[in-house]
């Protein structure tokens, strides 16, 4: 098995920063590229596009397979940049063919958020420039969106212009308040066992549908195909999200809209992050929701506040509890919106959680920082305590993304790679060496603090554009001096 991985080296000049962030980065690389890279398996070769000589990325120490959302998040966070062949194999591992031979995202019991695959696929193309991948991915995306548009379960609700089904990654009933989920969790742990949850609409899932249509349009543009229908659908769902989820009195987006039109005025961490990352929120909305967002002692929680059936002593597995997955998305969003202090806080908390716990766990107690799987019902049992699984891949790739997308501000488009760094005060100068981008090998150094670039040099020569072209070859050095 080969992974064709590239392992950059992160070095802070400040010893304390190196001991915390540098060490956590090295551990995250090990988690992704060794611990959770597993051999190719025939059971995952349904797309006909996997390379048997290349492995794939599993979801973590407690989950031996790449699920749709895990495969996508991990590729988006880090794998496409660090190990492109591994990322492609992992993305294809969650694609299958229908009876007519058409490729689609795998159809399983958790279909509501499968459109997230589109985000990872488009990002993979921007990182690699692989047009064969893009053509196949576009076919998967259009086929999968067509399935969801026709679906009577986890499909569109024409009354609201939104898609039904649980919120992103909240496959457990603990992620949903009563009465949508009953207080006794009488139908067990699966959120899809609750008809009211299945029929409701949630912020994160609908933002992902917007992102899927927007990315489908970009894919079509890149391939020289018609894109207008995708853009029309994207615009319509963006308008519906802002109409039905934006809450002016709270200055944020609601979490839930039930089938009868009742608003669930709660907070969802991934929903807010996605609203920022994919441009659902305008500048005024973004500023408001960032300033009003409720965080816990150890970071941005999944859903908030505690539902009545949970508490600080017994937090829900998907409620008022910290998943590094959510921390990473929130930190990415804050960095992209220029909130250096907020980005620094979330990143420092995750690094401390990893150091204190000795690894990248799935979930942590939001108040104490202890490893905690949370509580959730099982059939006939209320508040069974669940495990927090070890070596969770998207916890590790969340931190890698904090360094790449947040700290160094790495951004990809069809022309090349650009930088929009966020270097917090007190972290010190930092260098990322051995960063592979297509056919280039980059050493990037940040000096100063903040987000404003005062000087940008490529191989010692000043540049007015803060990036490098996709055609760059060989080893190059970049020096970025920030104004702070």
N, C-alpha and C positions, 0 to 999 in steps of 0.2 A: 504494500500500500504506500502511495506517495501522497503528500499533502501540498507540495510545492509552496510551503509557507515561507513568509518573510517575517523575520523578527527584528523590528526596530529596537533601538536602545534609547531610553529616556534618562537624561541626566540633569538634575538641578544643581546649581552651584551652591545653593543653601543646603547645609547638611540635614537640617530638620525636614525640609521639603523632600529631599531625596529619600530619607528614611521612611516617610509616610507615602508620598505619591509615587516616587520612583519604585519603591519596593512593591507597592500594590499593583503598579503597571506590569512589572515583571511576573507577578503571580497571576495576573489576568491573562497574559500571553500564554503562560503554561497551562492554565485552565482551558483556554480555547483550543490551542494548537497541539496539545498533547493529551491532557486528561479527557477531553470531550470530543476529540477527533477519533472516530471509530471506523472500522473497515466497511467497504461497500457491501451491501446485502441485496440479494436478488429480490427480496420481498418489496424493496423500495424502487425497483427498476421499471416501474409501470409506465413511465413516460417514454422509454426507449431512448433517452438522451443522456443517461448517466455514463460516466467513464469508470469502468470496473477497476482501473489502476489507481483511482483517487478515492479517498475516504469520504466521509460526510460528518457533519456536526450533530451530535445528539443534544437533546434538551438539557441533560444534566445527570448528576450522579444517581438520581432517583427515577430518571426517565430515559430509557434506552433507545428512543427513536427521535427523529426530527419531526415534530408536529408543524403544521402550517405556520402558525404565528411565531413559534420559536425559530424555525428556519428563517423566516423573514426578518425578524428583529435582529437575530445574530448576524445575518448577512449585511443588513443595513448598518448596524452598529460598528462592525469591524471586519467580518470575514471577507467581504468583497475586496477590501483594501489590502488586507494582510495575506490572504490566500485565495486568489480569484478562482482557481480551479475547484478548490474545496467548497467555496460558496456556491458556484454553479451547480455542483453535484448535490449540495444540500437543498437548494431551491428546486431542482428537478426531482428530488426524492419525495416531494409532497405533491407531485403532479401525476395524473393518471390519464388513461384514454377511455372514452365512452364506447358504447357498442359499435359506433360508426368509425371509431379510430380518431376522433377529435380529442385533442388534449385539453384538460381542464384541471383546476386545482382540485385535489382529492375531495370527494364528497363523503363526509363522515357525519357524526352526530353533532358537530360543533361548526355548522356552516355559516353562522351569522357574521363572523368576522374574517372569512376566508379572503375577502378582497384586499386585506392587508398585504397579500403576496405581491400585488401590483407595485406597491411602494418599494419593496425590496428588489423586484426585478428591474424597475426603471433605474434605481440607484446603482445596481450592478452594471448596467449598460454604461452609465455615466462614468463609473470608475474604470471600466475595462475597455470600452469602445467596441465590444464584441457584437457585431451586427447580426451574425447568425443566431446568437443568443437572443437578441432583440426581436428578430422575426418570429422565432418560436415562442418567445414570451408574450408577444402581442396576440398571437393566436390563443394562447392560454387565457389571457386577460379578457378578450372579447367573448370567448366561449363561457367563461365563468361568470362574467357580468350578465350575460343573457340568461343563464340559469337562475341567477338571483332575481332578475327582473320578472321572470315567469313564476317564481315560487309563491305558493300560498302560505308557507311557513318560513319565517325568516326572509320575507319578501317585502315589497313596497306596500305602504298604506296610503292609498290615493287621497285620503282625507287630509293628510298632513304633508304629503310629499316627502316622506321619510321612510326608512327601512326599519322593520321590526326585528326583535331578537335581543338577547342579552348584551351587556356592555363588553368591550374588548377584554379578553382573557378572563373575565369573571364567569368561569364555568361553574363555580360554586354558589349555592343559594345565599351564603353569607354576604355576598356582594349586593344584596337587594333588600330594601326596607319593606316592612309591612305597611299596607296590606298586600302589596304586589307579591311578596313572599309572606306566607303566614307565620305568625309568631312562633308556632311550634315546629316549623320546618317539617311538616308531617309527611311530605313526599320524598324526603331524603335529601342528599347533598347536591344533586345535579340541578342547576338553575333551569334547565330545559324541561324539568318535570313539573314546572309551575306554569300553567297556562297564561296567567296574568303577566308573568315575566316574558314569555315567548311573544305575547301580543303587544307588549310595550315597546317604546323606542328610547334609545339611550345615546348620550352625547358622543362618546368615543366611536361607537360603531358607525354612526351617521357621518362623522367627520372622515372616517376611513372610506366611506363610499364616495364622498366628495373627492378625496385624494385619489381614489382609484380612477374616477372619470377624468380628473385633471391629468393624471399620469398617462392614461390611455390616449388622451389627445396629444400629449407630447410624444408618445411612442409613434402614433400615426404620422405626426409631422416629420419625425426623423426618418420614417420609412417612405415618405412621399405619398401617404394615403389620406383619405378624407378624415378630418378630425372634428368637423362642426357638431356632429350629433353628440360626441363625448363632451364637448364644451357646453353645449346647451344643457345637458343633464347635470354637469358639474355646477353650473350657475344656478340651476333650479334648486338643487339640494343645499347649496350654500345659503340661498335666500331662506329656505325652509328652516335651516338650523338657526339662523339668526332671528327668525320670526318666532319660533316655538321654544327655543332654549335660552336665548339671551334674556337676562333678568335685570333691567335697569336699576331697581331699588337695591339689589345686592352688588351690582357692578361686576357680575360674573355670569357664567352659564350654568343653568340648572343641569342636573344629572339625568332626570327621568321625565318622560311624558307617557302616561299610561294610555291605554286604548280609548278610554272615555275622555281624554283631554286634560286629565289632572296633572299638574306640574309637580315633580319631585324636586323641591328646592334643597338639594344636597350638593356636595362637591365630589367630583370624580377627578383624580389626579391625571390619569392618562387622557381623559377628555379635554381638560384644560391645556395639557401639553400639546395635544394634536391640534387644538384650535389655534394655538400660537404657531406651531411648526408649519401648518398647511395653509395659513393665511385666512382662516375663517374670521378671526378677530381683526378689525381694523386697528389703527394705531391707538385710538382712544380706548377701545375695548381692551386691547392688550395691556395698556397701562393700568386700567382699572382692575382687571382680573389678577394681574401680577401683584398689585398692592393689597388686594383683599383676600388672596389665597390663604387658606388655613393650613399650617404645617404643624407637624408633631415635633417633639423634642429631637427625634432622630431622622426627621426628613418628611418629604411629601408622602402622605398616605394614599392608599388605593381609593377607598370611598370614605366620606366623612360627613357628620360625626358618627359616634357609636349609635347603631340602631338600639332600640329599647331592649332587645333580647341579649345584647352584649354589653361589655363594660371594660374598664381598664384592666381588671383582674382576669377577665375572660374575653379578650378581643376576638372579633370575627376573623376568619381566615382571609376574607376579602373586604374587611371593614375596619377603618381606623387602625391600620397596621401598615408597616413599611415593607414594600417590595423594592429591591434595588432596580428592577425593571422600570418601575414608575419614577424612581429618583433619577435614573439616567435620562429618560425622556423629558422630564421636567428641567433638568440641568441643561440639556441640549436646547430646549426652548428658551430658557432664560439667557443663555449665551447668545443665541441668535437675535435676541431683542435687547442686547446691550446691558443686561443686568449682571454686572461682574460680581457684585457682592452676593447676590442670590446664587449664582452659579458656583462661586467659591464655597459657600456654606454647604450646599447639597453635595458637592464633590468631597469636601473634607469629612462630612458625616459618613459617606459611604466608605471612604478609605479607613476611617476609624472603626466602623462596623467590621470590616474585613480583618483589620489588625487585631481587634479585641476578640473576635470569634475564631480566628485562625483559618478563615476560608471564605469563599463566596457562597453563602447560604441563600436559600430561596426567599425567606421571609424573616423579618426581625420585629420585635416588639417596639412600637413607636414611642413608648414612654421610657423604657429602660434600656433599649438597645440589645437586649438578650435575643438569642436565636429562639424564634417562636413560630410555630406553624399555624397558630390560631385555632379557634373553635368553629365548629360547623356541624350541623345535624347529619346523621346517617339514618337510614330507614328505622323508624321506631325509637330513635335516640336523639335527644336534643343536646347540643353542645358537646359533641365528641371532640376531644383534642387531637388535632392532626399534627403530623411531623412537618418540620421545615427541612426540605431535602438538601443534601450537601452538593457542592460542586455545581451549582446551578449556572448553566452557561450564560444565560442572558443577564445574570448578575455581574459576571466577569466582563462581558462585552459592553455592559452599561458603563463600566469604569473606563474601558478602552476608548469608548466614544466620548466620554468626558474629556479625555486628553486630546484626542484627535479633533473632534468637531468643536469642543468647548475651548480648551486652552489654546490650541494652535489655530482654531477657526478654519479647519480644512473644509472647502466647498468644491463641489464638482459640477461642471456643466459640459456641454458637447465640445467646447473649445479647449478646455483644460482644467487645471487645478488652481484655485485661488485661496487666499488666506484672509481671515477676519478674526484675529486672535482676541482672547480675553484673558489677560495675565493679571491675576489678583495681586494686590499690594501685599508684600511680605513673602511671596513665594520665591522671589529671586529669579535671576536669568536661568534659562532652561534650553537644552538642545535635544532634538529628536534626530537621531542618525539612523541610517539604513532604512529609510522610509521608501519603499518601492511604489512608484506610480507608473504603470504601463512599462515603458522601456527605460525609465529614468530611476536613478538611485539618489535620493535627496538627503542632505543634512540641513536641518532647519534650526536656527537659533533665534530665540526671542529675548530681547533686552528691554528694560524699563518696566512699566506697568500700564494697565488700562486697555483700551480698545482702539485708540487713535494711532494709526501708523504714521510715524514721522519720517522714517527712511526704510527703503526696501531695496536690498542688493542681491543680485544673482551673480555668483562667482566674482564678487567684488565690484560689479558694475551697477550703478543706481538704475532702478526701473520705476516708471510712473504707474505701471500696472502691477498690482499686488498678487502676482501668480506666475505660473509657467504654462506653456502650451502643451497640448496633448501629444505633440510630435517630439517632445524633448527626449533625448537619448543620453545614456551614460550617467556618470556621477556629477552632481552639482551641489553647491552650497548656497544656502539662502540665509541672509542676515536681516532680521526684522526688528527695527527699533521703534518702541512705542513711546508716545509722548509723555506718559506719566512718569 
